[in-house]
Amino acid sequence: MQLVDSHCHINFEPLGEDTAGILQRAHDNSVDYLLCVSVCLEDYPDVASLAADYPNIFSSVGVHPNYRDCHEPTVPELTSLAENSRVVAVGETGLDYFRSEQGTDWQKKRFENHIEAAKIAGKPLIIHTRSAAGDTMDMLESLDAASCRGVMHCFSEDWATARRALDIGFYISFSGIVTFRNAETLRSVAAKVPDDRILVETDAPYLAPVPCRGKTNEPALVRYTAECLADLRKTPFADFAHRTTENFFTLFSSADRAEA
């Protein structure tokens, strides 16, 4: 049995000084691959270094919509960095209006640049959306993100949004949020996502699942989210683990499935 943590930030504190321990604990819980996701170009070298040093860590390149005071990426910059063979995706990118204090036009332009870069690079998008689901989906649809596909990471929206994402070939990834006591609506969405479009993630070091809620999250804990989802979907855990692993390598097709 094997699991993949499809979205984490193990370069963030307090995880950044314990890579060997993180990987060992992940392996002990059958989590043998993980995708360390970039949130700004300033942190990209650290993310790229992890992927270069460890064959079971993959990376992405992108700038999170909440990062305002950072280098603004151009399409050529993103496309060039995405050519790295260890970069399997562009992002995380998207729209986040929850803490937007300076309008949204700059977020939309940045998002557009990421979509264009992903299409040129031929690599999928990692999408972050918060309080902006309608605009996020409108842009993905109008800018033909279906041609590169991607994943709606840490999904917490309704079924209508999930359906729109699925209709353009996107995958839906669930984090520890789905295990929270007040997440009944999200669990109803998770029960409906097709078997071949579902992924699991930690978003570590954030959003540790029950029974570890409130603690520092790490890739090993994605097992709890996977167990919750398997039970919810009335699927044997080993089958669900296999299915989500296969889904990961189908979407992130440039990921080299080396021996972990």
C-alpha positions as CSV (number, residue, x, y, z in Angstrom):
1,M,0.0,0.0,0.0
2,Q,1.2,3.5,-0.9
3,L,0.0,7.0,-0.4
4,V,1.1,10.4,-1.9
5,D,0.9,13.7,-0.1
6,S,-0.1,15.8,-3.1
7,H,0.5,19.2,-1.5
8,C,2.8,20.2,1.4
9,H,5.3,22.9,2.4
10,I,8.0,21.0,4.2
11,N,10.4,23.9,3.6
12,F,8.3,26.0,6.0
13,E,9.1,26.2,9.7
14,P,9.0,24.2,11.9
15,L,9.4,21.5,9.4
16,G,12.3,22.9,7.4
17,E,15.1,21.5,9.6
18,D,13.9,17.9,9.8
19,T,13.6,16.6,6.3
20,A,15.1,13.2,7.1
21,G,12.7,12.8,10.0
22,I,9.7,13.9,8.0
23,L,10.5,11.4,5.2
24,Q,11.0,8.6,7.7
25,R,7.8,9.2,9.5
26,A,6.0,9.5,6.2
27,H,7.5,6.2,5.0
28,D,6.4,4.5,8.3
29,N,2.9,5.5,7.4
30,S,3.1,4.3,3.8
31,V,3.5,7.9,2.4
32,D,6.3,7.4,0.0
33,Y,5.9,10.4,-2.3
34,L,5.1,14.0,-1.7
35,L,4.8,17.3,-3.7
36,C,6.4,20.3,-2.0
37,V,4.7,23.4,-3.4
38,S,6.2,26.8,-4.1
39,V,4.4,29.9,-2.9
40,C,6.9,32.6,-4.2
41,L,9.9,32.8,-6.4
42,E,12.0,33.7,-3.4
43,D,11.3,30.3,-1.8
44,Y,11.5,28.3,-5.1
45,P,15.3,27.5,-4.7
46,D,14.6,25.8,-1.4
47,V,11.7,23.8,-2.9
48,A,13.8,22.9,-6.0
49,S,16.7,21.8,-3.8
50,L,14.5,19.4,-1.9
51,A,13.3,17.8,-5.1
52,A,16.8,17.6,-6.4
53,D,18.1,15.9,-3.3
54,Y,15.3,13.4,-2.7
55,P,13.9,11.2,-5.5
56,N,10.5,10.9,-3.8
57,I,9.9,14.7,-3.4
58,F,8.5,16.6,-6.4
59,S,8.3,20.4,-6.7
60,S,6.2,23.1,-8.3
61,V,6.8,26.7,-9.2
62,G,4.4,29.6,-8.6
63,V,3.4,32.5,-6.5
64,H,0.5,32.3,-4.0
65,P,-2.3,34.9,-4.4
66,N,-1.7,36.1,-0.8
67,Y,1.9,37.0,-1.4
68,R,1.9,40.7,-2.2
69,D,5.4,41.9,-1.3
70,C,7.4,39.5,-3.5
71,H,8.8,39.3,-7.0
72,E,6.0,39.4,-9.5
73,P,6.4,36.4,-11.9
74,T,6.3,36.8,-15.7
75,V,5.1,34.2,-18.1
76,P,8.7,33.6,-19.4
77,E,10.1,33.3,-15.9
78,L,7.5,30.7,-14.9
79,T,7.7,28.8,-18.1
80,S,11.5,28.6,-17.9
81,L,11.5,27.4,-14.3
82,A,8.8,24.9,-15.1
83,E,11.2,23.3,-17.6
84,N,13.1,21.8,-14.6
85,S,12.4,18.0,-14.8
86,R,11.7,17.9,-11.0
87,V,9.0,20.6,-11.4
88,V,5.7,18.7,-12.0
89,A,3.2,21.6,-11.8
90,V,2.7,25.4,-11.9
91,G,1.4,26.9,-8.7
92,E,0.1,27.3,-6.3
93,T,-1.9,30.0,-7.9
94,G,-5.4,31.3,-8.0
95,L,-7.5,33.9,-6.3
96,D,-8.0,34.7,-2.6
97,Y,-10.3,37.5,-1.7
98,F,-10.4,36.6,2.1
99,R,-7.6,39.0,3.0
100,S,-7.5,41.1,-0.1
101,E,-6.8,44.7,0.9
102,Q,-5.7,46.2,-2.4
103,G,-8.3,45.2,-4.9
104,T,-8.2,42.0,-7.0
105,D,-7.0,43.1,-10.5
106,W,-3.4,42.3,-9.6
107,Q,-4.4,38.8,-8.4
108,K,-6.2,38.2,-11.6
109,K,-3.3,39.3,-13.7
110,R,-0.9,37.0,-11.8
111,F,-3.3,34.1,-12.1
112,E,-3.6,34.7,-15.8
113,N,0.2,34.6,-16.1
114,H,0.3,31.2,-14.3
115,I,-2.4,29.7,-16.5
116,E,-0.5,30.8,-19.6
117,A,2.8,29.5,-18.3
118,A,1.2,26.1,-17.5
119,K,-0.2,25.8,-21.0
120,I,3.1,26.6,-22.6
121,A,5.0,24.3,-20.2
122,G,2.5,21.5,-20.6
123,K,2.2,21.0,-16.9
124,P,-0.9,21.1,-14.7
125,L,-1.9,23.9,-12.4
126,I,-2.3,23.8,-8.6
127,I,-5.2,26.1,-7.7
128,H,-5.8,27.9,-4.4
129,T,-9.1,29.6,-4.1
130,R,-10.7,31.3,-1.0
131,S,-13.8,33.5,-1.1
132,A,-13.3,33.7,-4.8
133,A,-14.7,30.4,-6.3
134,G,-16.8,32.0,-9.0
135,D,-14.1,34.2,-10.4
136,T,-11.5,31.4,-10.1
137,M,-13.7,29.0,-12.1
138,D,-14.6,31.8,-14.6
139,M,-10.9,32.4,-15.3
140,L,-10.0,28.7,-15.6
141,E,-12.9,28.2,-18.1
142,S,-12.4,31.3,-20.2
143,L,-8.6,31.0,-20.4
144,D,-8.8,27.3,-21.5
145,A,-7.1,25.8,-18.4
146,A,-8.7,22.6,-19.5
147,S,-5.9,22.2,-22.0
148,C,-3.3,21.8,-19.1
149,R,-5.7,20.6,-16.4
150,G,-4.8,20.8,-12.7
151,V,-6.0,20.3,-9.2
152,M,-8.2,22.3,-6.9
153,H,-6.0,22.1,-3.8
154,C,-7.3,21.9,-0.2
155,F,-10.9,21.9,-1.6
156,S,-13.5,23.5,0.7
157,E,-16.1,24.7,-1.7
158,D,-19.5,23.4,-2.6
159,W,-20.5,20.6,-5.1
160,A,-21.4,23.2,-7.8
161,T,-17.8,24.4,-7.8
162,A,-16.4,20.9,-7.7
163,R,-18.6,20.0,-10.7
164,R,-17.3,22.9,-12.7
165,A,-13.8,21.9,-12.0
166,L,-14.4,18.3,-12.9
167,D,-16.1,19.4,-16.1
168,I,-12.8,21.0,-17.3
169,G,-10.7,18.0,-16.4
170,F,-9.5,19.1,-13.0
171,Y,-8.9,16.9,-9.9
172,I,-10.2,17.6,-6.4
173,S,-7.8,17.3,-3.5
174,F,-8.9,17.1,0.1
175,S,-6.9,18.1,3.2
176,G,-7.4,17.5,6.9
177,I,-10.3,19.9,6.8
178,V,-12.5,17.0,5.7
179,T,-11.9,15.3,9.0
180,F,-13.1,18.2,11.1
181,R,-16.3,17.8,13.1
182,N,-18.0,20.8,11.4
183,A,-17.2,19.7,7.8
184,E,-20.4,17.7,7.0
185,T,-21.0,19.7,3.8
186,L,-17.5,19.2,2.6
187,R,-17.8,15.4,3.3
188,S,-20.9,15.3,1.2
189,V,-18.9,16.8,-1.7
190,A,-16.0,14.3,-1.1
191,A,-18.4,11.4,-1.3
192,K,-19.4,12.5,-4.9
193,V,-16.1,13.1,-6.5
194,P,-15.3,10.4,-9.1
195,D,-12.8,7.7,-8.1
196,D,-10.4,8.8,-10.9
197,R,-10.3,12.5,-9.9
198,I,-9.7,12.5,-6.1
199,L,-6.4,13.3,-4.3
200,V,-5.3,13.7,-0.7
201,E,-3.0,16.2,0.8
202,T,-1.8,17.7,4.1
203,D,-1.0,21.3,3.2
204,A,1.6,20.9,5.9
205,P,2.5,22.4,8.3
206,Y,-1.1,23.6,8.4
207,L,-4.5,21.9,8.9
208,A,-3.5,18.8,10.7
209,P,-6.4,16.2,10.5
210,V,-8.3,14.7,13.4
211,P,-7.0,13.2,15.7
212,C,-4.0,15.6,15.5
213,R,-5.9,18.8,15.0
214,G,-4.0,21.8,16.4
215,K,-0.6,20.2,16.1
216,T,2.0,20.8,13.4
217,N,1.0,18.9,10.3
218,E,3.4,16.8,8.2
219,P,3.1,14.3,5.3
220,A,2.8,11.2,7.6
221,L,-0.6,12.5,8.8
222,V,-2.1,12.4,5.3
223,R,-3.0,8.8,6.2
224,Y,-5.7,10.1,8.6
225,T,-7.3,12.1,5.8
226,A,-7.1,9.1,3.5
227,E,-8.7,6.8,6.1
228,C,-11.5,9.3,6.7
229,L,-12.2,9.5,2.9
230,A,-12.0,5.8,2.4
231,D,-14.5,5.2,5.2
232,L,-16.8,8.0,3.9
233,R,-16.7,6.5,0.4
234,K,-17.2,3.0,1.7
235,T,-14.0,1.9,0.0
236,P,-11.3,-0.4,1.4
237,F,-8.4,1.7,2.6
238,A,-5.8,-0.1,0.6
239,D,-7.9,0.4,-2.6
240,F,-8.4,4.1,-1.9
241,A,-4.7,4.5,-1.2
242,H,-3.9,2.8,-4.5
243,R,-6.5,4.9,-6.4
244,T,-5.3,8.2,-5.1
245,T,-1.6,7.3,-5.8
246,E,-2.5,6.4,-9.4
247,N,-4.5,9.6,-9.8
248,F,-1.4,11.6,-8.6
249,F,0.9,10.1,-11.2
250,T,-1.8,10.4,-13.9
251,L,-2.3,14.1,-13.3
252,F,1.4,15.0,-12.6
253,S,2.5,12.9,-15.5
254,S,6.1,14.2,-15.6
255,A,6.7,12.9,-12.1
256,D,9.4,10.2,-12.2
257,R,8.0,7.2,-10.2
258,A,11.4,6.2,-8.8
259,E,11.8,3.8,-6.0
260,A,11.0,5.6,-2.8
